[in-house]
Amino acid sequence: MKIRVLGTGCMKCKKLYKEAEKAIAASGVFAELEKVENLDEIMKFGVMMTPALVIDEEVKCSGKLPRNAEIVNWITTKAAESQK
């Protein structure tokens, strides 16, 4: 699983990255976490507001900080779907 945090480096982007790290650890799912700061790369996802969270090429949220439990849920749901 590949998880990306999209953002230019603002405080909210950094916070989302830390929350994603915690969520990955809490979920018990193996995932690669990447920070994307390049605007051209961010625009490829159609994101107009940062921070944004992308799980396996699917934008899960944009322009807000989701709760940690919400991120864990997205990760575990995606992991379960990929095992089908």
N, C-alpha and C positions, 0 to 999 in steps of 0.2 A: 504494500500500500504506500502511496506517495501523497504526502500532505504538504501543501504549500501555504505560506502566509504571504499575502501580497500587500506591499506597502512601501512607502519611500523612507521609512525609518523614524516616523513620529513616535511619540510615547504610546499611543494606542496600538500601533503596529508591534512595538516591542512587547507590550503587555499580552497581545494576542499570541505572539510566538511563545512566551512563557506559559500561557494557559494551554496551548496546544501540546507543549512538552509534558506538562502535568497530566493532561488528558490521555496522551499516548501511554504514559506510565500506568495510569489508573485502569486503562482498558485492557492491558495485558496483550495488546495486539502489536505485532512487529510492524513498524511504519518508519519510512524515511521522511524526515522533516526538513523542509527547505524554505529559506527566506528569499523572496523575489522582490528586489527593489528597482529593477530596470523598468521604466515606464512602458517601453515597447512590449516587454513580456507581459506586464500587467494588463495592457490593452488587449492582448490576444485572448484574454478570458472574458472580455466584454464588461469588465468591472469599471464603474464610473466613480465609486467612492471606496476609499480604503479606511481601515484595514479590511481585507477579505480573506476568507479561508476556503481553500480548494482541496477536496479529497478525491483522489483518482480522477482528475480532470473535471470534476463537477463543483461548481461554486456553491458552497453551502450558506455563506452569509457575506454581506458586503456593507461597509459603512457603519458597523456596530461591533461591540464586543459581546459575543454570546457567552452564556454561563458555561462554566466548566462541564457541568453535567450534560449540557446540550452537545458539547463537542465530543464527550465520551460516547454519547448515544449515537452520534453520526458515525464515529469510528467503528463501534461494535456492529452497528447495522450494516455498514458497508462490508465489514469483514465477513459477516454471516451471509450476505448476498453473494460474495465472491466464492464462497465454499459450496454453493448450490450446483 
